[in-house]
Amino acid sequence: MISKLADELIELVDYKSQQFRNVADELTVIKSSPEKWSLKEILGHLIDSAANNHQRFVRAQNTISLVFPKYDQNKWIKFQGYQESNWIELLSLWRLYNRHIAHIIKRIPAEKLGLECEIVPYDPVTLNFLVEDYLDHLKHHLEQIDELLGERMNSNKHFKDQAFTR
């Protein structure tokens, strides 16, 4: 089962990175309001999620229980300046990081999947749950990107004509 999740992760990031590769830069920086994330910031958040879960997946294998801090996603996005980053470089980083995470997931021993992990301040969950939740979280934000792209292309003739110009 865990190997299938890893395979699904690889398939999904390869497909989506190819699909998003041709999105026009103008679309990646639009914010529907100041407190909402742009496409670049959503992708940056997924990179941050990968970074945090990478640590969790590896560290959990080297302990009898894992306690890990929650991270402030808005501050991570702000501090890293994803809005000013290059879209293609973000896509490449996101894709390759997730392929590496899939490699890690495939190597998690079955006996470690039941390990108790706590992300403070939440209740403990198993390492298996964290892996499954990681993929669900990724899918949620990819659907968000798809919806935003659809809205932006449908609401603006210029973007409809130019959205996939790369």
FENHUDA-V994419 format. One record per pair of residues at least 12 apart in sequence whose C-alpha atoms are under 8 Angstrom apart, sorted by the first residue. I is the first residue (numbers start at 0). J is the second residue. D is the distance in whole Angstrom. If there is no record, write none. Layout:
i->I j->J d->D
i->I j->J d->D
This chain:
i->1 j->104 d->7
i->1 j->105 d->7
i->1 j->127 d->8
i->2 j->104 d->7
i->2 j->105 d->5
i->4 j->101 d->8
i->4 j->131 d->7
i->4 j->134 d->8
i->5 j->100 d->8
i->5 j->101 d->4
i->5 j->102 d->7
i->5 j->104 d->6
i->5 j->105 d->6
i->6 j->101 d->7
i->8 j->97 d->7
i->8 j->98 d->7
i->8 j->101 d->6
i->8 j->134 d->7
i->9 j->97 d->7
i->9 j->98 d->6
i->9 j->101 d->7
i->12 j->94 d->6
i->12 j->97 d->7
i->12 j->98 d->8
i->13 j->94 d->7
i->16 j->90 d->6
i->16 j->91 d->7
i->16 j->94 d->6
i->19 j->90 d->8
i->20 j->87 d->6
i->20 j->90 d->7
i->20 j->165 d->8
i->21 j->162 d->8
i->21 j->163 d->5
i->21 j->164 d->6
i->21 j->165 d->5
i->22 j->162 d->5
i->22 j->163 d->5
i->22 j->164 d->7
i->22 j->165 d->7
i->23 j->161 d->7
i->23 j->162 d->5
i->23 j->163 d->6
i->23 j->164 d->6
i->23 j->165 d->7
i->24 j->86 d->7
i->26 j->38 d->8
i->26 j->148 d->7
i->26 j->151 d->7
i->26 j->158 d->8
i->26 j->162 d->7
i->27 j->39 d->5
i->27 j->86 d->7
i->28 j->82 d->6
i->37 j->82 d->7
i->38 j->144 d->6
i->38 j->147 d->8
i->39 j->81 d->6
i->39 j->82 d->6
i->39 j->84 d->8
i->39 j->86 d->7
i->39 j->89 d->8
i->40 j->76 d->6
i->40 j->81 d->5
i->40 j->82 d->6
i->41 j->140 d->7
i->41 j->144 d->8
i->42 j->89 d->7
i->42 j->90 d->8
i->42 j->93 d->7
i->43 j->76 d->7
i->43 j->81 d->6
i->43 j->89 d->7
i->44 j->72 d->7
i->44 j->75 d->8
i->44 j->76 d->6
i->45 j->93 d->7
i->45 j->137 d->7
i->45 j->140 d->8
i->46 j->92 d->8
i->46 j->93 d->6
i->46 j->96 d->8
i->47 j->72 d->8
i->47 j->75 d->7
i->48 j->133 d->8
i->49 j->93 d->8
i->49 j->96 d->7
i->49 j->97 d->7
i->49 j->100 d->7
i->52 j->133 d->7
i->53 j->100 d->6
i->55 j->67 d->7
i->56 j->103 d->7
i->56 j->104 d->7
i->56 j->126 d->7
i->56 j->130 d->8
i->57 j->103 d->8
i->59 j->111 d->8
i->59 j->114 d->7
i->59 j->116 d->7
i->59 j->126 d->7
i->60 j->107 d->7
i->60 j->111 d->6
i->63 j->114 d->7
i->63 j->115 d->8
i->64 j->114 d->6
i->64 j->115 d->5
i->64 j->116 d->6
i->65 j->114 d->8
i->65 j->115 d->6
i->65 j->116 d->5
i->65 j->117 d->6
i->66 j->116 d->6
i->66 j->117 d->5
i->66 j->118 d->6
i->66 j->119 d->7
i->67 j->116 d->8
i->67 j->117 d->6
i->67 j->118 d->5
i->67 j->119 d->6
i->68 j->118 d->5
i->68 j->119 d->5
i->68 j->120 d->8
i->69 j->118 d->6
i->69 j->119 d->6
i->69 j->120 d->7
i->104 j->130 d->8
i->111 j->126 d->7
i->112 j->125 d->7
i->112 j->126 d->5
i->112 j->127 d->5
i->113 j->125 d->5
i->113 j->126 d->6
i->113 j->127 d->6
i->114 j->126 d->6
i->114 j->127 d->8
